[in-house]
Amino acid sequence: MQCSDILSRIHIDSKQIPLSQSSSTYITTVRHVECTSKTWSQLYHCSVKVILILRSLINQTLNCITVLCSCCNLYWESEKEGMFRGGLKIRTLHVRDIRFPTSLGSHGTDAMQVDCNYSCRIIIYKYKTEAKYELLLILASLENILKSMAPLVVGTDASEIFDDFASFWRKLTSHSQLRWVGPEKGVIHLATAAIINALWDLWAKLERKPLWKLLVDMEPEKLVSTIDFRYISEIVTKEEAIEMLKAKQAGKEDREELMRTVGYPAYTTQAGWLGYSSDRVEQLCRMYLANGFTAFKLKVGQNLEDDIRRCRMVRNVIGWDKHLMVDANQVWDVPQAIEWMKHLAEFKPLWIEEPTSPDDVLGHKAISEALQPLGIGVATGEMCCNRVLFKQFLQSGAMQFCQIDSCRIGGVNEILSVYLMAHKLGVPVCPHAGGVGLCEMVQHLQIWDYISLSATTEGRMVEYVDQQHEHFENPTVVKHAHYIAPSVSNIYIYIYIYIYKALNLLITRKTKISSCKF
């Protein structure tokens, strides 16, 4: 299909130019798009092609791409080093709602989400430095409550935040009015995560390092100073955390080099979506096997007979020397989970993921104890709301695999505390990923864990979902089923603004567009 089938023309700064790679008019700002009436699937795929053409045109004319969300790179690299080390005032915070029509291809389908569309919210910060320059920073989250939290951030000096990050984190989570919406859970904590992660993004940009490298290079005392240990000090203290990190200083350079060259082990969920046909599942399993994957996750929980059939089919394709995991996405109650998994035990699943309510610690413990004789572990955590719930799961033995989510709890600071607790209690961390940009984000945390804390990949792997990566300026690099450590300083997702604007049109299914304005 040609892009001209979808897009008739683009209006640039009140001027109209044909969409052509040979155009003599250079694009600086996309303001209006008119689309011919096509199906959503066609429009979605064509919009990706249009985006690539736009990127090519922009690259022809600008040394640094000012219409992209990488403006932070633009200003940092164009000025003398050290200009933005201090006086970095946060001027504004904006939020944008971005959605992807993944339900059109049954992507992301499971027993609980049978017709889902991936979505995110974008935070755009503007900073004003003492030198009167602005920086644009962007990061994904999920909730518009960010706007209510903006007064807690706007006007703050980012360099002062970095000097006492734990105190700022507590300030965000302890507001006397907003705390009633949580506390430290739900939409308010998702917003906290977005704000905190964006600040880590800025910090890494200023240091001109990817996030994993920023964390790895920190002295143990400095890294631990970013964590709020309230509510978890009976499990791990600041002093213990510092000693754990100091104990793994030897060999860090070798481990870092391994992450740059070989990478961190990954498993795939891409072949296991519940809405996929059997032929598609089999085809994808064979494809990912050929790409070096040795661990596959299959969605289960709607129909037992169908689950048995699909597990048998996948085992026949991948063999019995590969790992198979199953994921119920919270659909069962406790007795049902135990009984269902007894029927799937013949397929030797490594774990059952989210078998019941994500808040039910005792329920997970009961399931774990019932399935332990069958050699099946329990994996959970992607929907855990904070470090306290993780503490209870870890303390009680209710999880054998800890699954942090880079956007779910209160950002990098709180996630670091979960890694420390899991390390002390001997529970491997296997992060949840997928969605919109989660693979791009979580790789930094797991690579830091390997280099600075756990020093092993045994029994550990990061989820990989092969979707939406084409929308990112610096997508994940996965080779031979391993995440290769990112080398660029834009640590998270830096998505093109006009991509978001275009795809924001595509969320409503079975609807046609005649025109759209940005």
Buried (B, 14 or more C-beta within 10 A) or exposed (E): EEBBEBBBEBBBEEEEBEBEEEBEBEBEEBBBBBBBEBEBEEBBBBBBBBBEBBBEBBEEEBEEBBBBBBBBBBBBBEEEEEBBEEBBBBEBBBBBEBBBBBBBBBBBBBBBBEEBBBBBBBBBBBBBBEEEBBBBBBBBBBBEBBBBBBEBBBEBBBBBBBEEBBEBBBBBBBBEEBEEBBBBBEBBBBBBBBBBBBBBBBBBBBBBBBBBBBBBBBEBEBBBBBBBBEEBEEBBBBEBBBEBBEEBEEEBEEBBEBBBEBBBBBBBBBBBBBBBEEEBBBBBBEBBBEEEBBBBBBBBBBEBEEBBEBBEBBBEBBEEEBBBBBBBBBBBEBEBBBEBBEEBBEBBBBBBBBBBBBBBBEBBBBBBEBBEEBEBBBBBBBBBBBBBBBBBBBEEBBBBBBBBBBBBBBBBBBBBBBBBBBBBBEBBBBBBBBBBBBBBBBBBBBBBBBBBBBBEBEBBBBBBBBBBBEBBBBBBBBEEBBBBBBEEBBBBBBBBBBBBBBBBBBBEEEEEBEEBEB
